[in-house]
Amino acid sequence: MAFYKATKSLAKELDPEGNWIPVLSSADHDKYRPFYLLYKNTKTYFWMTKSFQNTGYKLTDVVRSGGHAVKLDIKDGDKFIIKEEVDHTVRGQISTPDIASIKASVTTDIKMSVKVKRIELCSTIINSVKQLKIDIDHEFIKQSRENKKDLYIVTAAVEAVEDAPFMKSSQMGGGIVSKAFVELGLKGTRNSKKTIHIPKSCTLAFRAKKLKIKKESVDIFYYSDDKLGTWINDKPEEEPLWKMGCEIPIMSSILSIHWAVENTCARFSSLSENLRGVFLTGFVAVMRNTDLLQKLMFQLEEALEAPGQCKLKADGPELQDLVENLNDGSGVIIIELAKAVHYFLKALDELEEEQLMLLEISVEKKIVPKQLELIDIILRNILRNDEKKFTVDVQLLSEEEMLIMGAMIELSGVTIQKTEAHLTGTGKREALMPLFVVLYVLSLLTKQEDN
């Protein structure tokens, strides 16, 4: 997912409001250029960046013979350079009974300079598209309609004009968790340096609009309403909110956020204390090894897409118990539990590697419930005011706990400042939602049985 991390960062630089969607993989980047047709990814959640799945088809591939003669132009926009140099650093000073007062820091450096150009449909394209006639007998169109798949057309994209590197280096000071680092055998610092090569002409981000198809005519929803589907003549079906893939349109209150997260993760609450330990162990393993995270997430997506047709397997001995308990006695995947695990893994995948390291230590130090409570209060603050500001009392946190929590929050892209007894800052709800989901699940799994 290194490529996605790079394109996600670039898309944010293009437009902090999120109107540019990052391309997920370099393997099929060319399928996100203007005129290509997409499905919206059904396995997304309300706190995730919008994502689409390419179909491999262009609009011109599914029109009747003669439609190719209609003039459909793409124009090149101006070339410009996106340059990003970020130094995320959280510093502090802590002391414990065993260790003298020491300084600690978490630093993430991101350096990127890539020359790009914008390519988009011409402004007159809407009139040209209306002249096309969709081939309703085309197998792709037939299956899309039968499965009620909304179709989207790429209207604009950003591509690299020349080869460019995306460099990221991370350094975590051992002092930030002092005693925990000693217990885990993590002395000194843990460094990570990555360079992702972005080739010339690689598509990095795109914009898409929903198509509307009525009989054989086609048009573009320039002001899209998610309540309106692509297939105008078909009666819309309402999907229950509990179904995986539902996107709750408005999460304007903490109660609605709690409902969405608790509803999806309810299966974890019913696990025995022993099974909660099994899942917690497996989740800590994927925090340590993001390759295992990616493989398990991919397996679950395949299994949930075709229940009963895919058998889960452990890609490492540390996941053996977790995978075995995702199946029932007959070897069939337990759907609701698998959905909850997929939900958690998706949230983990949104976080930075440094946050995963801090989460592992937080589990070890049994401070996850405190962290969840703090994030919950911050979200309540953010949702109550238009400026997205928050102020929370942190007197109950030790200085060490404050450093760990502060680092995780700032690495989510939230601006924070520590005063004597309070933590203040500004940030968007979406920035903290993956962290909230992860802390919520970890809190459930670390909960002790009542005596």
Order of alpha helices (4+ residues) and beta strands (2+ residues): alpha-beta-beta-beta-beta-beta-alpha-alpha-beta-beta-alpha-beta-beta-beta-alpha-alpha-alpha-alpha-alpha-alpha-alpha-alpha-beta-alpha-beta-beta-alpha
